[in-house]
Each structure stands twice: as structure tokens, then as C-alpha cells.
Amino acid sequence: MHIPLVIIGGGLSGLAAALRFARFIPDVLVLEKHSRVGGLNSYYYRNNRLFETGLHAITNYAPPKVKSAPLNRLLRQLKIKRSELDLHQQNQSEIRFLDCESLVFSNDFSLFDAEVAAKFPAGHDGFLKLLRLINEYDPFQPLPFISARKIIQEHLQDQLLTDMLLCPLMFYGSSIEDDMDLGQFIIMFRAIFLEGMFRPGGTIKDLLDLLLKHYQDHGGTIRTKAAVSRIISKGSSIHGVELANGEEISCDYLLSTIGSEETFALLEKPYPGESLPRLGFVETIFEIQAETILPKAADRTIIFYNAAEKFTYRQPDQLVDFNSGVICMPQNFQDLPPRPFKEVRTTHLANYDQWNSLKNDKSSYNSTKDNIALNSLPIAEKILGNFAENIVYRDTFTPLTIERFTAKKKGAIYGNPVKIKDGDIGYNNLYLAGTDQGFLGIIGSMLSGVSIVNQHILPCL
Ligand SMILES: Cc1cc2nc3c(=O)[nH]c(=O)nc-3n(C[C@H](O)[C@H](O)[C@H](O)COP(=O)(O)OP(=O)(O)OC[C@H]3O[C@@H](n4cnc5c(N)ncnc54)[C@H](O)[C@@H]3O)c2cc1C
């Protein structure tokens, strides 16, 4: 079997790349290891209900008229009409450093600017200077790592404001401990603070079904339960892939969305880069009765919190670090259709090795998960008010869950700390897209797939 383009991975970057290519040439094949597409952003069923795995909010909200905005560019590239998506903007989100300070923001940046001016008057001029840099800087230049923390601190001269700005951007897109690459910081600042957050009225399944429908309407093919076990190469050329069942498929171009180190493993070549610590997360979904009022934060969409004296974003020594995290209320988007239950999602940094040591003892792994879920309640209730007695169901996933369902090394959602911005890993016809190319989140990973196809593959065919 020979196909012009084979894509490894049916996550959002793989699906977007496939759809972009299929618009011009229908002979494209997506190979997905699992029975369902979506990767990190997929869904599963429990209690006869659909649960989303990785959707707090979609970043990069843009009104229809802003033609150059990433969301609108993406829709144009994929020929998806905005009316096919049912977009609901966030209410208000908050960065809350407990017993210290809070900054509220929404999709109207003037609210955030006013919050900074009111609460950090001495830092506001520096904040405006930083904004100018954010608006003028080209974050896609292939530059070596520049410390965002250092640049922000130089502008603001205020440790607390620096930490408060970094907290949500790190939780939503940093694969590096306690810092971010400047380009990545600027992409995330624009995506979260300047553009804002939204979600579909339905579930992530609706978005995935829409992408699949467009892709298949263009003639594209997808195979699930089709794990690639080896990339067949000779020198710096790729000939094709071998599947776990022994089947071989040859191709002209191969696009891998599974991560850089993971791709080198399929090439049976040592990974040439340095192996740096990878960040894992634990998330608990509390399903609560629909009529529950969260007395301290009834309307908030997402709260990024820190309860420690000093904010840190690094792999903890223990299973989970409750000192900081994200609390998401997915029902708190504007004009969402009513649902039978509300949700509170708590997300915390986790230590992969400690979870991995429980791997072979299922009952101790499960009871540890239960304990961690219960231990996340006190901080969630401190921030939201009491809701524990209204919980009807809960589920927790760990870095092992992520590793199992997406094959991401150490279950690291944001992948390898070293990003390959041009997608070129040293082969003539193999490119990398998705998480390890450096574009994170739903819109970021889709743009990554589209831009690698545009840059490297379409011009050659
Ligand atoms: C808990 C959580 C919360 C998140 N919250 C948000 C959010 O609120 N907003 C947001 O924008 N983003 C969020 N994200 C991040 C977002 O989901 C990811 O950045 C994005 O989905 C990454 O897409 P990707 O295609 O690059 O990678 P992946 O989704 O990892 O896709 C890779 C695919 O490759 C498949 N694969 C791996 N190995 C093989 C193989 N050998 N053969 C065949 N297939 C293989 C995997 O099964 C997977 O489907 C969240 C993620 C998680 C896990």
C-alpha cells in the first residue's frame, strides 16, 4: 500500500494537518493507536455520560471580524464555517494568590488592564511597556531559549505581579519548570489575556466529529487501533511505517504528531537531545448536582491559584502538589445550554515516578487516586465554598492515564521541554507537528498541523 502522506496520531494536530492536506489531495492516511480520535483532548463514557478528557477552555477567542486572528485563520485554512461551531465565551476567570492578591480577567482585555492598574499601581507603567513588547515581538522566530521570567521581571520590577502573570500561562502551556521561553510566553499571553477563552456549546466530541466529517468528505482516510510500531528509513529518507500487526505502508511524506523523543524511538535511533524533567498533572473531575451554588465563586470560569508563600511551577517531590493549581467550572461560559450536572475540575502538578511506582499494584494505585481526589477538596472548597455534599460522581486521572491513552512519554501533557519550532528533525521527508513543535493547546496544536503541511509538504507535491 502506498500513500503520499501518512500522519501518525489522530490528535488535534494530526486531524487538522490531515484536513488541510485533504483539501488539495485526498490521498492522506491518519494512523491512530486508539479506538477513538482526539488524543489529549478526547472523551470517554462513565455512568452513561460523556466526560471530556482535556477541555477546560479553548484559548484564542476572536470575534468574526478580526480576520488575522489565529482562530479565524485556522477556520479559513480548514474551510470550516464559524457557524458550524457553537462558540460560548468565558464569564470571568481569575488569578488568585491566596491571602495576598487577585486579578480578574475576561475576553475584554480592558478589565485585566484595569485590575493591574488598581492593584499594582507602581507596576502599571512597566506592564504597559511589556504589552508593547508582546504586541510587537515575533514569537515564531527560531531563536534559542530566552527566559520570559527575566524579561517580565525587568519590565515590572515586581515579583508578585511577575508570578501572577506567569501562573496561568505556565499551567496552560509550559513544559519548562519555573520559566517559559519568551516566544511561548508571548503566544500564551496573546491567547489567554489579549484574545480570551471559549468553549463549544456541546462537547469536544462534537468538534472532533466535525473535523472528521470534513476530512472524510474530502476523501481522507483514518484508521483507528492502528499503532505505528516502526518508521522504515534508509539514511535520511523515510520509506514508510510498520504497524503493530506487521503491515507495512509506504509513503512519500510522513508527519509525526506523537512527540520528538517518541518519534526517534519509532526510528529506532537514540534521541539526540538532552532528556530534561517532564511535567505531569493530576486532574479530578467532580460532578455535582446542577442546582449547587458555589458561594465564593459562583460565576468564575477558571481560577488559577497559588496558596504557597512562593509560587513554584515544577515537578513536586510528592505525588501531587496542592500548593498551586487550576480550578475549572466548565458550565460557567456564557449562554451554555443547561446540563444535568455541574462540574468542578481541579488540576495539579504531579510526580510521574511516584505514580509509576504504584503501577503494578492496582488496588494501591486506585486507593491513592481516591485519596488524592479527596485531598484536593479542602483547597477547592476554600476557594469556591462548600460543595462536597453535592458530589454525585468523581473521576481522577494521573500521568499514567495520560501515558496510557496518548503514549506521551511520562504522561507529560506539554511534552518535551525542548521544542523543534520548524518541525525539522533531520530527515528529508519526515516532519514533526503538535506538542513538541511548540504550539500547545487546542488551537495551537491545530495551527501547528496546518502550518507544517503548508510549509513543508504541500509546496513539494
Ligand atoms: C487534562 C488536560 C487538560 C487540557 N486542557 C486544555 C484546555 O483547556 N485548552 C486547550 O486548548 N488545551 C488543553 N489541553 C492541551 C491540549 O489537549 C493539547 O495541547 C492538544 O490536544 C495536543 O494535541 P496533539 O495533536 O499535539 O497531541 P496528542 O493529543 O497527544 O495527539 C497525539 C496522538 O497520537 C497518538 N499516538 C501516539 N503514539 C502513536 C503511535 N505509535 N501510533 C499511532 N498513534 C499514536 C495518540 O494516541 C494521540 O491520539 C489539555 C490537555 C490535558 C491532557
The ligand as an SDF file (V2000), in Angstrom:
LIG
                    3D

 53 58  0  0  0  0  0  0  0  0999 V2000
   -6.0020   17.3760   31.2710 C   0  0  0  0  0  0  0  0  0  0  0  0
   -5.7620   18.2450   30.0930 C   0  0  0  0  0  0  0  0  0  0  0  0
   -6.3420   19.4880   30.0410 C   0  0  0  0  0  0  0  0  0  0  0  0
   -6.1550   20.2940   28.9220 C   0  0  0  0  0  0  0  0  0  0  0  0
   -6.8220   21.4530   28.8550 N   0  0  0  0  0  0  0  0  0  0  0  0
   -6.7620   22.1750   27.7300 C   0  0  0  0  0  0  0  0  0  0  0  0
   -7.5970   23.2890   27.5640 C   0  0  0  0  0  0  0  0  0  0  0  0
   -8.4220   23.5760   28.4020 O   0  0  0  0  0  0  0  0  0  0  0  0
   -7.4680   24.0420   26.4460 N   0  0  0  0  0  0  0  0  0  0  0  0
   -6.5720   23.7280   25.4740 C   0  0  0  0  0  0  0  0  0  0  0  0
   -6.5130   24.4510   24.4660 O   0  0  0  0  0  0  0  0  0  0  0  0
   -5.7680   22.6530   25.5870 N   0  0  0  0  0  0  0  0  0  0  0  0
   -5.8570   21.8630   26.6900 C   0  0  0  0  0  0  0  0  0  0  0  0
   -5.0690   20.7500   26.8160 N   0  0  0  0  0  0  0  0  0  0  0  0
   -3.9540   20.5610   25.8690 C   0  0  0  0  0  0  0  0  0  0  0  0
   -4.3970   20.0300   24.5250 C   0  0  0  0  0  0  0  0  0  0  0  0
   -5.2370   18.9360   24.7470 O   0  0  0  0  0  0  0  0  0  0  0  0
   -3.1810   19.5640   23.7330 C   0  0  0  0  0  0  0  0  0  0  0  0
   -2.2220   20.5990   23.6650 O   0  0  0  0  0  0  0  0  0  0  0  0
   -3.5140   19.1430   22.3050 C   0  0  0  0  0  0  0  0  0  0  0  0
   -4.6780   18.3600   22.2770 O   0  0  0  0  0  0  0  0  0  0  0  0
   -2.3350   18.3570   21.7510 C   0  0  0  0  0  0  0  0  0  0  0  0
   -2.6570   17.7840   20.5220 O   0  0  0  0  0  0  0  0  0  0  0  0
   -1.5610   16.9720   19.6950 P   0  0  0  0  0  0  0  0  0  0  0  0
   -2.2300   16.5210   18.4660 O   0  0  0  0  0  0  0  0  0  0  0  0
   -0.3180   17.7660   19.5640 O   0  0  0  0  0  0  0  0  0  0  0  0
   -1.1450   15.7290   20.6070 O   0  0  0  0  0  0  0  0  0  0  0  0
   -1.9650   14.4680   21.1130 P   0  0  0  0  0  0  0  0  0  0  0  0
   -3.3150   14.8630   21.5110 O   0  0  0  0  0  0  0  0  0  0  0  0
   -1.1060   13.8030   22.1250 O   0  0  0  0  0  0  0  0  0  0  0  0
   -2.0940   13.5220   19.8230 O   0  0  0  0  0  0  0  0  0  0  0  0
   -1.1750   12.5090   19.5030 C   0  0  0  0  0  0  0  0  0  0  0  0
   -1.9500   11.2780   19.0760 C   0  0  0  0  0  0  0  0  0  0  0  0
   -1.0100   10.2990   18.6320 O   0  0  0  0  0  0  0  0  0  0  0  0
   -1.4600    9.0200   19.0340 C   0  0  0  0  0  0  0  0  0  0  0  0
   -0.2960    8.1240   19.0290 N   0  0  0  0  0  0  0  0  0  0  0  0
    0.7440    8.1010   19.8960 C   0  0  0  0  0  0  0  0  0  0  0  0
    1.6240    7.1620   19.5440 N   0  0  0  0  0  0  0  0  0  0  0  0
    1.1440    6.5740   18.4270 C   0  0  0  0  0  0  0  0  0  0  0  0
    1.6240    5.5260   17.5770 C   0  0  0  0  0  0  0  0  0  0  0  0
    2.7790    4.9010   17.8000 N   0  0  0  0  0  0  0  0  0  0  0  0
    0.8580    5.1690   16.5050 N   0  0  0  0  0  0  0  0  0  0  0  0
   -0.3250    5.8000   16.2260 C   0  0  0  0  0  0  0  0  0  0  0  0
   -0.8080    6.7940   17.0160 N   0  0  0  0  0  0  0  0  0  0  0  0
   -0.0830    7.1820   18.0900 C   0  0  0  0  0  0  0  0  0  0  0  0
   -2.0410    9.2650   20.4070 C   0  0  0  0  0  0  0  0  0  0  0  0
   -2.9170    8.2100   20.7920 O   0  0  0  0  0  0  0  0  0  0  0  0
   -2.7470   10.6080   20.1980 C   0  0  0  0  0  0  0  0  0  0  0  0
   -4.0840   10.4230   19.7730 O   0  0  0  0  0  0  0  0  0  0  0  0
   -5.2860   19.8800   27.8820 C   0  0  0  0  0  0  0  0  0  0  0  0
   -4.7080   18.6150   27.9320 C   0  0  0  0  0  0  0  0  0  0  0  0
   -4.9870   17.7800   29.0090 C   0  0  0  0  0  0  0  0  0  0  0  0
   -4.4640   16.3790   28.9840 C   0  0  0  0  0  0  0  0  0  0  0  0
  1  2  1  0
  2  3  1  0
  2 52  2  0
  3  4  2  0
  4  5  1  0
  4 50  1  0
  5  6  2  0
  6  7  1  0
  6 13  1  0
  7  8  2  0
  7  9  1  0
  9 10  1  0
 10 11  2  0
 10 12  1  0
 12 13  2  0
 13 14  1  0
 14 15  1  0
 14 50  1  0
 15 16  1  0
 16 17  1  0
 16 18  1  0
 18 19  1  0
 18 20  1  0
 20 21  1  0
 20 22  1  0
 22 23  1  0
 23 24  1  0
 24 25  2  0
 24 26  1  0
 24 27  1  0
 27 28  1  0
 28 29  2  0
 28 30  1  0
 28 31  1  0
 31 32  1  0
 32 33  1  0
 33 34  1  0
 33 48  1  0
 34 35  1  0
 35 36  1  0
 35 46  1  0
 36 37  1  0
 36 45  1  0
 37 38  2  0
 38 39  1  0
 39 40  1  0
 39 45  2  0
 40 41  1  0
 40 42  2  0
 42 43  1  0
 43 44  2  0
 44 45  1  0
 46 47  1  0
 46 48  1  0
 48 49  1  0
 50 51  2  0
 51 52  1  0
 52 53  1  0
M  END
$$$$
